[in-house]
Amino acid sequence: MSKGNDKSPAARVMDEAIELAIEERSPYPDRATFLDADEPNVGAEIRRAADEGRAIVLVAADGSTRTLLPELLRQ
């Protein structure tokens, strides 16, 4: 089984979020979409998640995150 080295930064953060949610300690909103900030289609993915009312966790290559809340994304 993989140790996570071949996973994208967003996948690694999402895995950590799942573990923390099991422990009821997740810092991320429910129904969040985890996206790699450096992917070329990230704009379209942000729009889709916002249209679905989901929070967005943007994950940079270094693993740092920014959370966008759906109520702040709607116009």
Backbone as XML, in Angstrom:
<?xml version="1.0"?>
<chain id="A" units="angstrom">
  <residue number="1" name="MET">
    <atom name="N" x="0.844" y="-1.183" z="0.000"/>
    <atom name="CA" x="0.000" y="0.000" z="0.000"/>
    <atom name="C" x="0.885" y="1.240" z="0.000"/>
  </residue>
  <residue number="2" name="SER">
    <atom name="N" x="0.443" y="2.263" z="-0.672"/>
    <atom name="CA" x="1.186" y="3.512" z="-0.784"/>
    <atom name="C" x="1.212" y="4.260" z="0.539"/>
  </residue>
  <residue number="3" name="LYS">
    <atom name="N" x="2.314" y="4.932" z="0.765"/>
    <atom name="CA" x="2.441" y="5.740" z="1.973"/>
    <atom name="C" x="2.004" y="7.172" z="1.731"/>
  </residue>
  <residue number="4" name="GLY">
    <atom name="N" x="1.446" y="7.468" z="0.556"/>
    <atom name="CA" x="0.936" y="8.801" z="0.276"/>
    <atom name="C" x="1.897" y="9.691" z="-0.469"/>
  </residue>
  <residue number="5" name="ASN">
    <atom name="N" x="3.117" y="9.208" z="-0.758"/>
    <atom name="CA" x="4.093" y="10.043" z="-1.448"/>
    <atom name="C" x="3.699" y="10.350" z="-2.878"/>
  </residue>
  <residue number="6" name="ASP">
    <atom name="N" x="2.899" y="9.497" z="-3.489"/>
    <atom name="CA" x="2.489" y="9.729" z="-4.861"/>
    <atom name="C" x="1.153" y="10.460" z="-4.958"/>
  </residue>
  <residue number="7" name="LYS">
    <atom name="N" x="0.589" y="10.838" z="-3.832"/>
    <atom name="CA" x="-0.684" y="11.559" z="-3.825"/>
    <atom name="C" x="-0.447" y="13.050" z="-4.011"/>
  </residue>
  <residue number="8" name="SER">
    <atom name="N" x="-1.452" y="13.712" z="-4.545"/>
    <atom name="CA" x="-1.366" y="15.161" z="-4.714"/>
    <atom name="C" x="-1.438" y="15.826" z="-3.333"/>
  </residue>
  <residue number="9" name="PRO">
    <atom name="N" x="-1.012" y="17.083" z="-3.246"/>
    <atom name="CA" x="-1.121" y="17.787" z="-1.967"/>
    <atom name="C" x="-2.560" y="17.813" z="-1.445"/>
  </residue>
  <residue number="10" name="ALA">
    <atom name="N" x="-3.535" y="18.037" z="-2.329"/>
    <atom name="CA" x="-4.936" y="18.079" z="-1.889"/>
    <atom name="C" x="-5.382" y="16.724" z="-1.358"/>
  </residue>
  <residue number="11" name="ALA">
    <atom name="N" x="-4.954" y="15.651" z="-1.996"/>
    <atom name="CA" x="-5.328" y="14.306" z="-1.532"/>
    <atom name="C" x="-4.729" y="14.018" z="-0.157"/>
  </residue>
  <residue number="12" name="ARG">
    <atom name="N" x="-3.492" y="14.455" z="0.062"/>
    <atom name="CA" x="-2.862" y="14.244" z="1.383"/>
    <atom name="C" x="-3.597" y="15.017" z="2.475"/>
  </residue>
  <residue number="13" name="VAL">
    <atom name="N" x="-3.951" y="16.287" z="2.188"/>
    <atom name="CA" x="-4.669" y="17.097" z="3.176"/>
    <atom name="C" x="-6.058" y="16.515" z="3.418"/>
  </residue>
  <residue number="14" name="MET">
    <atom name="N" x="-6.717" y="16.041" z="2.370"/>
    <atom name="CA" x="-8.039" y="15.442" z="2.539"/>
    <atom name="C" x="-7.950" y="14.179" z="3.397"/>
  </residue>
  <residue number="15" name="ASP">
    <atom name="N" x="-6.935" y="13.356" z="3.182"/>
    <atom name="CA" x="-6.756" y="12.164" z="4.017"/>
    <atom name="C" x="-6.584" y="12.547" z="5.487"/>
  </residue>
  <residue number="16" name="GLU">
    <atom name="N" x="-5.792" y="13.577" z="5.717"/>
    <atom name="CA" x="-5.597" y="14.061" z="7.091"/>
    <atom name="C" x="-6.914" y="14.583" z="7.663"/>
  </residue>
  <residue number="17" name="ALA">
    <atom name="N" x="-7.686" y="15.299" z="6.837"/>
    <atom name="CA" x="-8.973" y="15.835" z="7.286"/>
    <atom name="C" x="-9.932" y="14.717" z="7.678"/>
  </residue>
  <residue number="18" name="ILE">
    <atom name="N" x="-9.915" y="13.627" z="6.926"/>
    <atom name="CA" x="-10.781" y="12.490" z="7.249"/>
    <atom name="C" x="-10.396" y="11.903" z="8.601"/>
  </residue>
  <residue number="19" name="GLU">
    <atom name="N" x="-9.099" y="11.723" z="8.809"/>
    <atom name="CA" x="-8.639" y="11.189" z="10.105"/>
    <atom name="C" x="-9.043" y="12.114" z="11.246"/>
  </residue>
  <residue number="20" name="LEU">
    <atom name="N" x="-8.878" y="13.418" z="11.056"/>
    <atom name="CA" x="-9.251" y="14.375" z="12.095"/>
    <atom name="C" x="-10.759" y="14.401" z="12.311"/>
  </residue>
  <residue number="21" name="ALA">
    <atom name="N" x="-11.534" y="14.238" z="11.240"/>
    <atom name="CA" x="-12.994" y="14.221" z="11.371"/>
    <atom name="C" x="-13.446" y="13.005" z="12.180"/>
  </residue>
  <residue number="22" name="ILE">
    <atom name="N" x="-12.789" y="11.888" z="11.976"/>
    <atom name="CA" x="-13.112" y="10.687" z="12.763"/>
    <atom name="C" x="-12.901" y="10.965" z="14.247"/>
  </residue>
  <residue number="23" name="GLU">
    <atom name="N" x="-11.867" y="11.745" z="14.535"/>
    <atom name="CA" x="-11.557" y="12.122" z="15.921"/>
    <atom name="C" x="-12.349" y="13.352" z="16.362"/>
  </residue>
  <residue number="24" name="GLU">
    <atom name="N" x="-13.225" y="13.856" z="15.488"/>
    <atom name="CA" x="-14.024" y="15.066" z="15.729"/>
    <atom name="C" x="-13.143" y="16.283" z="16.001"/>
  </residue>
  <residue number="25" name="ARG">
    <atom name="N" x="-12.032" y="16.383" z="15.234"/>
    <atom name="CA" x="-11.094" y="17.493" z="15.397"/>
    <atom name="C" x="-10.756" y="18.179" z="14.076"/>
  </residue>
  <residue number="26" name="SER">
    <atom name="N" x="-11.548" y="17.972" z="13.041"/>
    <atom name="CA" x="-11.201" y="18.534" z="11.741"/>
    <atom name="C" x="-11.362" y="20.058" z="11.738"/>
  </residue>
  <residue number="27" name="PRO">
    <atom name="N" x="-10.357" y="20.760" z="11.225"/>
    <atom name="CA" x="-10.467" y="22.216" z="11.116"/>
    <atom name="C" x="-11.214" y="22.663" z="9.857"/>
  </residue>
  <residue number="28" name="TYR">
    <atom name="N" x="-11.626" y="21.703" z="9.037"/>
    <atom name="CA" x="-12.257" y="22.028" z="7.758"/>
    <atom name="C" x="-13.772" y="21.905" z="7.851"/>
  </residue>
  <residue number="29" name="PRO">
    <atom name="N" x="-14.493" y="22.727" z="7.069"/>
    <atom name="CA" x="-15.961" y="22.644" z="7.075"/>
    <atom name="C" x="-16.449" y="21.308" z="6.521"/>
  </residue>
  <residue number="30" name="ASP">
    <atom name="N" x="-17.640" y="20.911" z="6.954"/>
    <atom name="CA" x="-18.281" y="19.746" z="6.353"/>
    <atom name="C" x="-18.530" y="20.040" z="4.882"/>
  </residue>
  <residue number="31" name="ARG">
    <atom name="N" x="-18.566" y="18.992" z="4.092"/>
    <atom name="CA" x="-18.835" y="19.102" z="2.652"/>
    <atom name="C" x="-17.818" y="19.978" z="1.930"/>
  </residue>
  <residue number="32" name="ALA">
    <atom name="N" x="-16.568" y="19.898" z="2.327"/>
    <atom name="CA" x="-15.525" y="20.675" z="1.661"/>
    <atom name="C" x="-14.982" y="19.898" z="0.463"/>
  </residue>
  <residue number="33" name="THR">
    <atom name="N" x="-14.598" y="20.644" z="-0.550"/>
    <atom name="CA" x="-13.915" y="20.097" z="-1.714"/>
    <atom name="C" x="-12.453" y="20.497" z="-1.611"/>
  </residue>
  <residue number="34" name="PHE">
    <atom name="N" x="-11.570" y="19.531" z="-1.703"/>
    <atom name="CA" x="-10.133" y="19.781" z="-1.592"/>
    <atom name="C" x="-9.547" y="19.836" z="-3.003"/>
  </residue>
  <residue number="35" name="LEU">
    <atom name="N" x="-8.911" y="20.970" z="-3.329"/>
    <atom name="CA" x="-8.392" y="21.181" z="-4.678"/>
    <atom name="C" x="-6.929" y="21.585" z="-4.636"/>
  </residue>
  <residue number="36" name="ASP">
    <atom name="N" x="-6.164" y="21.073" z="-5.591"/>
    <atom name="CA" x="-4.775" y="21.499" z="-5.752"/>
    <atom name="C" x="-4.771" y="22.873" z="-6.405"/>
  </residue>
  <residue number="37" name="ALA">
    <atom name="N" x="-4.188" y="23.846" z="-5.733"/>
    <atom name="CA" x="-4.214" y="25.234" z="-6.209"/>
    <atom name="C" x="-3.474" y="25.418" z="-7.521"/>
  </residue>
  <residue number="38" name="ASP">
    <atom name="N" x="-2.515" y="24.547" z="-7.811"/>
    <atom name="CA" x="-1.686" y="24.716" z="-9.005"/>
    <atom name="C" x="-2.208" y="23.994" z="-10.240"/>
  </residue>
  <residue number="39" name="GLU">
    <atom name="N" x="-3.341" y="23.320" z="-10.134"/>
    <atom name="CA" x="-3.879" y="22.600" z="-11.288"/>
    <atom name="C" x="-4.461" y="23.585" z="-12.310"/>
  </residue>
  <residue number="40" name="PRO">
    <atom name="N" x="-4.311" y="23.304" z="-13.593"/>
    <atom name="CA" x="-4.772" y="24.255" z="-14.610"/>
    <atom name="C" x="-6.287" y="24.458" z="-14.634"/>
  </residue>
  <residue number="41" name="ASN">
    <atom name="N" x="-7.053" y="23.495" z="-14.170"/>
    <atom name="CA" x="-8.515" y="23.617" z="-14.210"/>
    <atom name="C" x="-9.111" y="24.007" z="-12.861"/>
  </residue>
  <residue number="42" name="VAL">
    <atom name="N" x="-8.303" y="24.547" z="-11.969"/>
    <atom name="CA" x="-8.786" y="24.838" z="-10.615"/>
    <atom name="C" x="-9.916" y="25.867" z="-10.624"/>
  </residue>
  <residue number="43" name="GLY">
    <atom name="N" x="-9.894" y="26.814" z="-11.539"/>
    <atom name="CA" x="-10.964" y="27.814" z="-11.598"/>
    <atom name="C" x="-12.321" y="27.177" z="-11.850"/>
  </residue>
  <residue number="44" name="ALA">
    <atom name="N" x="-12.371" y="26.254" z="-12.794"/>
    <atom name="CA" x="-13.626" y="25.561" z="-13.096"/>
    <atom name="C" x="-14.073" y="24.707" z="-11.919"/>
  </residue>
  <residue number="45" name="GLU">
    <atom name="N" x="-13.134" y="24.076" z="-11.235"/>
    <atom name="CA" x="-13.466" y="23.243" z="-10.077"/>
    <atom name="C" x="-13.977" y="24.095" z="-8.912"/>
  </residue>
  <residue number="46" name="ILE">
    <atom name="N" x="-13.398" y="25.281" z="-8.732"/>
    <atom name="CA" x="-13.879" y="26.196" z="-7.693"/>
    <atom name="C" x="-15.318" y="26.606" z="-8.006"/>
  </residue>
  <residue number="47" name="ARG">
    <atom name="N" x="-15.563" y="26.951" z="-9.243"/>
    <atom name="CA" x="-16.918" y="27.367" z="-9.640"/>
    <atom name="C" x="-17.920" y="26.243" z="-9.412"/>
  </residue>
  <residue number="48" name="ARG">
    <atom name="N" x="-17.580" y="25.018" z="-9.785"/>
    <atom name="CA" x="-18.488" y="23.887" z="-9.606"/>
    <atom name="C" x="-18.782" y="23.661" z="-8.127"/>
  </residue>
  <residue number="49" name="ALA">
    <atom name="N" x="-17.737" y="23.682" z="-7.302"/>
    <atom name="CA" x="-17.940" y="23.479" z="-5.859"/>
    <atom name="C" x="-18.793" y="24.596" z="-5.271"/>
  </residue>
  <residue number="50" name="ALA">
    <atom name="N" x="-18.546" y="25.833" z="-5.683"/>
    <atom name="CA" x="-19.327" y="26.962" z="-5.180"/>
    <atom name="C" x="-20.787" y="26.836" z="-5.605"/>
  </residue>
  <residue number="51" name="ASP">
    <atom name="N" x="-21.016" y="26.436" z="-6.852"/>
    <atom name="CA" x="-22.392" y="26.246" z="-7.338"/>
    <atom name="C" x="-23.119" y="25.171" z="-6.546"/>
  </residue>
  <residue number="52" name="GLU">
    <atom name="N" x="-22.374" y="24.192" z="-6.031"/>
    <atom name="CA" x="-22.952" y="23.119" z="-5.219"/>
    <atom name="C" x="-23.040" y="23.484" z="-3.742"/>
  </residue>
  <residue number="53" name="GLY">
    <atom name="N" x="-22.606" y="24.705" z="-3.392"/>
    <atom name="CA" x="-22.674" y="25.152" z="-2.002"/>
    <atom name="C" x="-21.623" y="24.524" z="-1.104"/>
  </residue>
  <residue number="54" name="ARG">
    <atom name="N" x="-20.534" y="24.074" z="-1.697"/>
    <atom name="CA" x="-19.480" y="23.424" z="-0.926"/>
    <atom name="C" x="-18.385" y="24.415" z="-0.557"/>
  </residue>
  <residue number="55" name="ALA">
    <atom name="N" x="-17.787" y="24.214" z="0.603"/>
    <atom name="CA" x="-16.586" y="24.957" z="0.962"/>
    <atom name="C" x="-15.441" y="24.418" z="0.106"/>
  </residue>
  <residue number="56" name="ILE">
    <atom name="N" x="-14.436" y="25.249" z="-0.120"/>
    <atom name="CA" x="-13.297" y="24.862" z="-0.942"/>
    <atom name="C" x="-12.033" y="25.002" z="-0.116"/>
  </residue>
  <residue number="57" name="VAL">
    <atom name="N" x="-11.250" y="23.953" z="-0.104"/>
    <atom name="CA" x="-9.940" y="23.998" z="0.537"/>
    <atom name="C" x="-8.912" y="23.940" z="-0.583"/>
  </residue>
  <residue number="58" name="LEU">
    <atom name="N" x="-8.260" y="25.075" z="-0.819"/>
    <atom name="CA" x="-7.198" y="25.136" z="-1.819"/>
    <atom name="C" x="-5.900" y="24.722" z="-1.150"/>
  </residue>
  <residue number="59" name="VAL">
    <atom name="N" x="-5.208" y="23.791" z="-1.765"/>
    <atom name="CA" x="-3.976" y="23.267" z="-1.184"/>
    <atom name="C" x="-2.818" y="23.569" z="-2.126"/>
  </residue>
  <residue number="60" name="ALA">
    <atom name="N" x="-1.830" y="24.295" z="-1.603"/>
    <atom name="CA" x="-0.634" y="24.618" z="-2.380"/>
    <atom name="C" x="0.313" y="23.421" z="-2.388"/>
  </residue>
  <residue number="61" name="ALA">
    <atom name="N" x="1.288" y="23.477" z="-3.257"/>
    <atom name="CA" x="2.258" y="22.388" z="-3.385"/>
    <atom name="C" x="2.993" y="22.109" z="-2.076"/>
  </residue>
  <residue number="62" name="ASP">
    <atom name="N" x="3.168" y="23.137" z="-1.245"/>
    <atom name="CA" x="3.868" y="22.942" z="0.027"/>
    <atom name="C" x="2.951" y="22.422" z="1.135"/>
  </residue>
  <residue number="63" name="GLY">
    <atom name="N" x="1.676" y="22.183" z="0.805"/>
    <atom name="CA" x="0.721" y="21.658" z="1.784"/>
    <atom name="C" x="-0.041" y="22.721" z="2.543"/>
  </residue>
  <residue number="64" name="SER">
    <atom name="N" x="0.287" y="23.987" z="2.343"/>
    <atom name="CA" x="-0.459" y="25.045" z="3.016"/>
    <atom name="C" x="-1.853" y="25.137" z="2.403"/>
  </residue>
  <residue number="65" name="THR">
    <atom name="N" x="-2.807" y="25.609" z="3.190"/>
    <atom name="CA" x="-4.198" y="25.622" z="2.741"/>
    <atom name="C" x="-4.839" y="26.991" z="2.919"/>
  </residue>
  <residue number="66" name="ARG">
    <atom name="N" x="-5.860" y="27.233" z="2.112"/>
    <atom name="CA" x="-6.753" y="28.383" z="2.240"/>
    <atom name="C" x="-8.158" y="27.840" z="2.063"/>
  </residue>
  <residue number="67" name="THR">
    <atom name="N" x="-9.049" y="28.196" z="2.975"/>
    <atom name="CA" x="-10.425" y="27.717" z="2.900"/>
    <atom name="C" x="-11.331" y="28.840" z="2.440"/>
  </residue>
  <residue number="68" name="LEU">
    <atom name="N" x="-12.107" y="28.555" z="1.403"/>
    <atom name="CA" x="-13.086" y="29.497" z="0.876"/>
    <atom name="C" x="-14.464" y="28.978" z="1.249"/>
  </residue>
  <residue number="69" name="LEU">
    <atom name="N" x="-15.256" y="29.822" z="1.881"/>
    <atom name="CA" x="-16.592" y="29.413" z="2.311"/>
    <atom name="C" x="-17.611" y="29.737" z="1.225"/>
  </residue>
  <residue number="70" name="PRO">
    <atom name="N" x="-18.584" y="28.863" z="1.013"/>
    <atom name="CA" x="-19.516" y="29.047" z="-0.114"/>
    <atom name="C" x="-20.292" y="30.357" z="-0.063"/>
  </residue>
  <residue number="71" name="GLU">
    <atom name="N" x="-20.649" y="30.821" z="1.125"/>
    <atom name="CA" x="-21.422" y="32.062" z="1.203"/>
    <atom name="C" x="-20.597" y="33.268" z="0.756"/>
  </residue>
  <residue number="72" name="LEU">
    <atom name="N" x="-19.267" y="33.161" z="0.786"/>
    <atom name="CA" x="-18.420" y="34.246" z="0.337"/>
    <atom name="C" x="-18.176" y="34.182" z="-1.164"/>
  </residue>
  <residue number="73" name="LEU">
    <atom name="N" x="-18.508" y="33.063" z="-1.786"/>
    <atom name="CA" x="-18.232" y="32.877" z="-3.207"/>
    <atom name="C" x="-19.414" y="33.228" z="-4.096"/>
  </residue>
  <residue number="74" name="ARG">
    <atom name="N" x="-20.585" y="33.307" z="-3.527"/>
    <atom name="CA" x="-21.796" y="33.551" z="-4.334"/>
    <atom name="C" x="-21.985" y="35.039" z="-4.572"/>
  </residue>
  <residue number="75" name="GLN">
    <atom name="N" x="-22.484" y="35.343" z="-5.747"/>
    <atom name="CA" x="-22.757" y="36.748" z="-6.073"/>
    <atom name="C" x="-24.188" y="36.920" z="-6.450"/>
  </residue>
</chain>
